[in-house]
């Protein structure tokens, strides 16, 4: 899990939620950050645009904290680099 | 049980004529039009250039960033005048009052700007995805739902969509609910924000938008001018309003509605006439008691002669004594918000004893030979007034107002 990836994910969360990035750590839960289900889909949208990938609904549904989110993105990026990858 | 009388105890409006009812009324009184070159969409791609927009609007003046992101402009235009109306009413919320309050709003097309932006992403920019808040932003009840949360209102909350009659239908429903004791308070009106290119091009294709300005009932009128904004009224039983010492702006006295069952866009005489008669009947009024009509008066070649004929059919010889004006000449045609904006205009006209003019009037069209209060407001105390809204689709809704003295 690269620092660059962590920072990009945190930056997406911060800009979507209108909160300072410093308030977000890899161990923050969505509950701590006040992220509800509607906020969640906003963040997924920002991440899809940031990383140019599609996040499937079933993968998105189980994510409850920042760490899971970063791991999920990492997995999708790895899968994308093996197969034909992200859909623009 | 005798019918309850219904007082208007709160008013709010945002439109091309300003941010609140005071600015709005000053403009109407002065006959000052808010119609100007369109800024909200690329007018170089349009055959018409002018609109009645809310100028220099910054959503962050009214909402925190996250709320501004959630609410399309049309929904914001429901919330801002509702706050003004509730503040003017001096109401205090209790759990019982929240349970016994209705919110009924009118809206024709919902979040057009949001929808348009999503289609640009999808079809032009081929981005493959649209913003996840698109659905909650475009739904026509977004304003009503947000208001229920803002004020904690848990009674009936819904939105009526009948094109240009939306707000009058909404206000009429709310009025009846208060009068019949179904609820003890209602917040009602309408809002609209339609300055997005896709929607403006659709109006262009209808060939009813004026290339210059809106000149209702006038010779050389060339069509309507689109507008945006919102307006809200607080309605409550007159006795309850008096008991709590509320300021009473006026009374809502009657509501009538009808359908032309005729043509999807061409207006008829009989349908509007029927709605006016039903509003008079609902208010237990003789036609001769009415002194002012805030006309639908779109400024299109088709509406104005038809509305003139309908008014003559209902009022007979008394039509010559009526003041009839179209304030759309100043705040534009705000579609689903029109009736609400005009309800505020009518209430203030009765309260102030000043009838707002039909602005931009050039001279007589023999087919529209009513006293349309051309260009200059008129000091005249009137006890009863009607406000007309007639929609595409042939749906007519007319409200009757009474001055409170």
Interface residues (C-beta under 8 A of the other chain):
Chain A: X17 X18 X38 X41 X42 X44 X45 X48 X49 X54 X87 X88
Chain B: X64 X65 X66 X70 X126 X127 X128 X129 X131 X132 X133 X136
